[in-house]
Amino acid sequence: MLNASSPNFSAMTESLTVHLFGEPVGRLSRNTRGDVSFAYDEAYAAGPGPALSPALPLGDETFTGTRLRAYLEGLLPDDQSVRQRWARQFGVVDEPFDLLTYMGLDCVGAVQFAAPGEPIDRSAEYVPITDAEIGERIRGLRADGSTWALPDEQWSLPGAQEKFAVARRDNHWYEALGAAPTTHIIKPGIAKMRHQAEVEFATMRAAQRLGLTTAAVEMLDVDGETALAVRRFDRSTSTAGLITRWHQVDLCQALGVPPSRKYEASGGPTTRQLADLLRRVSSTPEADVRRLSDAMLFNYLSGCPDGHAKNFSLLFAGRQTRLAPLYDLATGLAYGSRDAPRQAAFSLGGVRNFGESYPKHWRAHARDVQLDEGERVERVRELAAALPDAFQIALTDDLGGSVGLNLWERLAKNLVPACHRIHQRWQSHR
């Protein structure tokens, strides 16, 4: 296995073979000036694909600059402490090429990185872990948020929130070493926000009850620790236990936008740009644009502040390209405004502050995404009417216990009046 003790590995390796679905598709190169480029292999470029990303289309172009860097950065943690920890571990600098040299064997989607001529399945191994070991790992992550991966693990996940990846096989948990694909992401929750993992669980379950397609989630209670377990939708497991990768890119990657601009307010993608992208690349464009709109309406009405462009993805399954199931949905209305911003990541017809929208804004949103205005206004009403019950069931039944009841009491103080105001505005401006 390649590790920090491999002498001069980064110096010897100035190119990496890029694999999709276990097969080589191109080469990532770095010249003596440190400039990084990517080119598809001629045979792969002439085939049906998929491409690494819509921003890196198949063809004979050599990609450099912002679009390529946006894709590579989107495979790595946003948290600089995690990246710097990895860089120190392997004796390299905090740059995508260097980090993916060591941590690129199990990334989001079906992409993998390996040294030229190196078997992509090198040292792939599953090591059984107990509940006590998972609990210890959760405690370690709470104590030091940079401890995402263990020394022998070579997976990478994006995002800022603390997490680690494991595999579930035959209803048992495993550490995934080398190129072994992981199947679940474990999230202890944001430390400064009490019971935040439970809030995310309930928000995901509430969205599912309202007909939105979401990643599957469950709460773990192991060795005295609780955490959210998210089943990866870019992995599937056969009845024989074989784990298959599906390709995935977030919508920042798909548009060639770096993670630092994931929020609309930071110069990132707009609602219209995301809808235009879906109409260009989706196999079912109108259905996916409606799903995108539903997600944005849900985020706004339920007070989810983090529904930025990196929290939407494309999923490539066979010859189908679809908007992926939703993930990272978490209401902030159970917390004070100091901990959870009272603004949506995307404006709703020009309004970002929660609670300030009216039917004219909902109609403007419909025009942004080129959907029927009357239908979208009615969809807002439907969601607002159903949200309180969906959250109450998710918290008091699905989660249950004193924690679920307490969280519902905290959330209801903000959510129920907000949904009532939406209904009043709908009645007054029909």
N, C-alpha and C positions, 0 to 999 in steps of 0.2 A: 504494500500500500504506500502511496505517496504521502509523506507527512513532513513535518518541520525538520526532521533529521535528514531528509533527502538532500545531499549536498548540491548547492548551486542549481536547484531545480528551476527557479524562475529565470536564472541567467541562461540556462540551456534551452528553455522553451520560449521561443518568440512567435510561436503559432500554436493554435489549438484547433483540433478537429471538432466541428459542431455536428452533433447528431440530433436527429428527430426520429422518434419511435425506434431507437436503437440502431439506426442506419446513418452513415455519414452523409451530410448534405452540403457542407461547405467548410470554409476555413476562416478562422479569426486570427488576424496577424497583427504584430506590433513591430514597427521599424525602430531604428536606432534613436530616432528623435522622440520615441514614445507614442507616436501616432498609431491609432488602432483602426483596422479596416476589416471588412467582411465581404466575401464573395462566395456565391453558390458554386458548387461543382457543376460543370457543364451538363452532365446527364440529369442531375436533379432539377436544374433550372428549366430543362426542356419538358419536364413531366407535369403531372397534374397538381403537385404540391401536397400539402399547403406550404405557404411561405412561413418564415419565422414570425412575420408580422405584416399586416397590410402596409405598414410604413417601410418595409423592406421587401418589395415584391420580387417574385421570381424573374430572372433575366440575367444578363451578363454584366450588369452594373457592379462596380466595387463601391460599397457603402462606407462612408466615413462621417465624422461630424455628429451633429445633434441627433439625427434620427437613430443612428446606431447606438450612440451613448444612451439615449432614452430607453432603448430596448434593454441594454445590458444593465443599466442602473435599476430598471424595473424588476430585475430578478433578485436583487440584493436587499437586505434590510435598510429601511430608512434610518434606523437608529445608528448614529455614528459610533456609539460605544461598542456595539456588537461588531461592526466592521473593523474598528481599530483593534479589538480583541483578537479577531481572526488574523489581521495583518501582523500583529505581534507574535501570534502563535506560529505563523509560517515564515516569519522573517521577511515580509514583503511590505509594499506600500499599500495604502488604502485606495486602490484603483480596481475597476471592474475586471480587467484582464487578469490581474494578479489574484484577486479573490476567487474568481471563477475557475482558475487553474486548480485550486484546492477544494473549493466548495461547490463546484458545478456539476456534480454527478447526479443530483436529484433536485431539479429546479421546478418552478411553477410550469405546468404544461409538460410537453414531451421532449423539451430540449435538454441536452447534456453536453458537457465539454470535457475533452480528454486530450492528452498529448498525442501528437501524430504517431500512429502505429500502436498506440496503447489500447488494449481491449476495453470497450466501454463498460463491460460487466465485471471489471477487475474487483476482486475482494468484496463482491456483493454478498451480504450475509445478514441474517436475522438472528438477533440474540434475545431470548425470552426475558421479560422484565416483570417483576411482581408489583402489586399495588403499593407496597412499602417503598419500592424504588421510584415509582412514579410520584408518590407523595413527597419523597426526599427531593426529587427534581423540581417539583412545584415550589417547595420551600426555598430551594436554592435560587430559583428564578425570582421569587419575591424579594429575597435578600440582595441579589445582584442581578439587575435586569439585563446585563450583557451576556449572561450564561445561556444563550439559546441552544447551542449545539455542544455535544460532548466531543472530546478530542478525536475519536475515531469516526465520527459522523461527517458526511460530506454533502449534506443537503443545504439548500438556501431558500429562504422565504422572504418576500418583501414585507413592507409595513413597518410601523413604528412601535406597535404594541408588543409586549413580551409574549413569547410563544416558543414552542418546540414541536417537532414533528416525530411521529411514531407510526408503526404499522399495526393493524389488527388482522390476525389470521386465525381461523378456527376459534373465534371468540376469545383469543388471548392477545396480549399486548407484546410488541417486540420493538427493540431498537433496530433501526435500519442502518446498516453500515455500508460504506462504499456506494455502489450504484443501486443498491436495493431500494425500490420505490416505497415511499411512505404513503399511508392512507388517511391519516388523521392529524389534525393540528390541535394541540392542547394549549389553551389560553387561560392563565390564572386570573385575568382581569386587571384593569388599571389600578395600581396600588392605592392611589390617593382617593379613589371613589369606591366606597364600601359596597360590596356585593355587585360590582360592575359585571362580572362574568354572568351572574344570574340575570341581570338586566338585559344583557345581550341575548342570552338564551330566550327570555320571554319575548323580546322584540322580534326575534327570528320566528318564534312560534306564532306570535300574533300576526305577522305578515303572511305566514303560511295559511293561517285560518281565513285570511281575507282573500285568498286565491293567488297570492304572489308566489312565484317559484323561488325557493330558497335552498341553500345548502342544508343538509340534515345535521341537527345539533342534538346533543344530550349533555346533561350535567353529570360530572364524575364526583364521587365522594370517596376518596381513597386515603387511607392512613391519616385521617383527620384533616385532610385538605380537600377543598372543592375547586373545580375548574371546569371550563367549557371545553367539550370535545366537538370539533367540527369535522365531519366526514368530507374528504376532498372529492369534489366532483370532477376533477381532472384525473381521477384514478377509477378503475373498475376492477372488480374481483370476480373471477369465474367460479363456477361451482367446484372446480378442481383446485381452487385457491390461487390461481395465477393472477397476478396484479398487472394490469395494463395501463400505460400512460395515454392520456388524451391531451392534445395541445391546447394551450390557453394563453391569451395575451390580454392584459388590462387595456382600457381604452386610452390611457396616456401612451402606452407603448404603441398601440394601433395607430395613433395620430402623430407619433414621433415627438411627443411632449415629455420633457424630463419630469421625474417625480416631484421636484421642487415646485412645479407649477400645476400640481394636481387640483388645486382649488380654483374655481372660476375667478374669485376675487384676487388671486395671485397671477392673473394673466393666463390661466389655464383654459381648457376647452369649455365651450358654452354648450347649453342644452341643444341648440340648433346644430352645432358641429357634431355632437354625438348622434343625433337623429340622422343627420346626413350620412355619417359613417355607416350606420346600420343599414340604411337604404342602399348603400353602395356594396356592402359585403355580405349581408345576412342572406341566408337561404329562404327566410320567411320575413322579409323586411317590415311589412306593416304590422304584423303580430309582435315583432321585437320592438318596434318603436312604441307601440302601445304598452308593452311591458316596461320599457324604460320610463315612459311617462308615469305609469302606475307607481313605480319605485320612487320617483321624485316626489309625487304627490304624497305617498306614504311617509317618506322621510320628513317632508315639511309638516304634515298634519300631526305626526307622532313625535316631533321634536328631536329628530336624529341629525346631529350636526356634521357627521363625518361621511356623508354620501357623496364623496368627491369622485373624480374620473377614474382613479385607480381602484375604486371599489365597485366598478363595473368592468366586466370582462367579456371577451369573445371566447367561445368554446368550439373547437374544431373536432367533430366526431365523424369519422368516415368522410363522406363528401359534404356533410352538413356543416354550416357555419351559423351559430346561434348566439344570441345574448345569453351568457352563462347564468346559472342560478345566482340569486343575490346572496351576499355575505357581508359580514361586519356591520349589520344593522344593530344600532343600540340607541334607544331614546336617552336624552339627557334631562327629561322633565322630572325624573326622580331625584335630581340633584339641584343644588344652587347654581346660579348663573356664573359664579366664579370657577366652578369645576366643569361645567358644560355650557358652551356658548349657546345663546338663544338665537342662532342664525343657521340657516341651511347652507350647505356647500354650493348649491345652485339656486339661483333666483327663481321664484315662481311668478312668471310674467312681470319681472322687474322688482319683486319684493323678496328679500332674504330673511328679514326678521320674522320669527315665528309669531303667528297670531295677527299679522297686519294685512293679510291678503283678503281681497274681495272678489266677487265673481268677475269683475273686469280683468283682474290679474289671472284668473283661471282661464279665461278666454284668450288672453295674450299668450299664456303658456301653450294652449292648443294651437295657436297660429305658429308659435316657434317650432313645434314638432310636426306641423301640418296634419293635425288630426281634427275631427269634427268638434267645433266649439261646444255645441249643446251636449254632446256625449261626454266630453271631458268635465263640464260643469256638473253634470249628473254623477259622474264618477267621484268627484270630490265629495259630493253630498253622501254618496253611498259609503265611502271610506270613513268619513267623519262620524256617520251614524253608527257604524259597526266597530270602530276602534276601541271604545271603552270596554265593550263586552269581550272583544278578542284579547285585550291585555289582561282583563280580570281573570279570564279562564286560564290564560298562559301562566299567570303568577300564582293564583290560588289553587288551581288544579294540576297543571303540568309541573310546575315547580313545587308548590305546596309548602306546608309547614309554616312556622312563624316568620321565616324570612320572606316567603312569597306573600303572606298577608301584609307584613310591614311594608314591603316594596309597593304593593298595590295601593295602600293607604297614602304613601308618599306621592306616587305617580298620579293618582286620581285627583289630587288637589289641583294639579295643573292641567291634566289631560281632559277631564270631563268638562270643565267650563270652556276650554278652548274649542272642543268639538261642538258644544252647544252654541257657541258664537258663530261657528261656521254654518250651522243649520239655520240660524236666524238670518244671516246674511244671504243665504241661498233663497229663503222665503221672500226676503225684502227686495231682491234684485233679479227675480226670475223673468 
